[in-house]
Amino acid sequence: PAGRRVWRGSTELSLSAKEFTLLEALMRRPGQVLTRDQLLDLAWGTDHDVVSNVVDVYVRYLRAKIDRPFGVDTLRTVRRVGYRLTAERS
């Protein structure tokens, strides 16, 4: 995390600062479902003025970078609750 670098296998991924912060929040709580509000607080801070659907937008960006190119589905939606990062699946 200190170097703000991310790899999937041997491939280094290019993430924006906000994508990295969101991924880090999920990685620090593997398997735990985080609500949109929790993710907003963790990635945007408790004094944010953004709406919760911005989390959905950034989750979509992350999936396009960390899952789709590798044929996996690790960033999962938990309907009506939030998101969780799971063990790698195809």
C-alpha positions in Angstrom: 0.0 0.0 0.0 2.8 2.5 0.8 4.0 2.4 -2.8 0.4 2.6 -4.1 1.1 -0.2 -6.6 -1.2 -3.1 -7.4 -0.6 -6.4 -9.2 -2.9 -9.2 -10.3 -0.4 -12.1 -10.7 2.6 -10.7 -12.6 0.6 -7.8 -14.2 0.9 -4.4 -12.7 -2.4 -2.5 -12.8 -2.9 1.2 -13.3 -5.4 2.6 -10.8 -6.4 6.1 -10.0 -5.9 7.3 -6.5 -9.6 6.9 -5.6 -9.7 3.4 -7.2 -6.6 2.4 -5.2 -8.2 3.8 -2.0 -11.4 1.9 -2.6 -9.6 -1.3 -3.4 -7.4 -1.0 -0.3 -10.5 -0.6 1.9 -12.0 -3.8 0.4 -8.7 -5.7 0.6 -8.3 -4.8 4.3 -11.7 -6.5 5.0 -11.6 -9.6 2.8 -15.0 -11.4 2.6 -16.7 -8.7 4.6 -19.7 -6.9 3.0 -19.2 -3.1 3.1 -22.1 -0.8 2.5 -21.9 2.1 0.1 -21.9 4.4 3.1 -19.0 2.6 4.7 -17.1 2.7 1.4 -17.8 6.4 1.1 -16.4 7.0 4.5 -13.4 4.9 4.0 -12.5 6.1 0.5 -13.8 9.7 0.5 -13.6 10.5 4.2 -16.4 11.2 6.7 -16.7 14.8 5.6 -17.6 14.0 1.9 -20.2 15.7 -0.1 -20.6 13.0 -2.8 -23.6 10.7 -3.2 -23.5 6.9 -2.6 -23.9 6.1 -6.3 -20.3 7.3 -6.9 -19.3 4.1 -5.2 -21.1 2.1 -7.9 -19.3 4.0 -10.6 -15.9 3.3 -9.0 -16.7 -0.3 -8.4 -17.5 -0.6 -12.1 -14.1 1.1 -12.9 -12.3 -1.4 -10.6 -14.0 -4.4 -12.1 -12.9 -3.3 -15.5 -9.3 -3.3 -14.3 -9.0 -6.0 -11.7 -11.5 -8.6 -12.8 -12.6 -8.6 -16.4 -9.2 -8.6 -18.1 -8.4 -11.7 -16.1 -11.7 -13.6 -16.4 -12.4 -13.5 -12.7 -15.2 -12.2 -10.5 -13.7 -11.2 -7.1 -15.4 -7.9 -6.5 -19.0 -9.0 -5.8 -22.2 -7.1 -5.3 -24.3 -8.1 -2.4 -27.8 -7.0 -3.5 -29.3 -4.2 -1.4 -26.3 -4.2 0.9 -23.0 -3.3 -0.7 -19.9 -4.9 -2.0 -17.3 -7.5 -0.9 -14.0 -8.7 -2.2 -13.8 -12.5 -2.4 -11.3 -15.2 -3.2 -10.5 -15.4 -6.9 -13.1 -17.2 -9.0 -13.5 -17.6 -12.7 
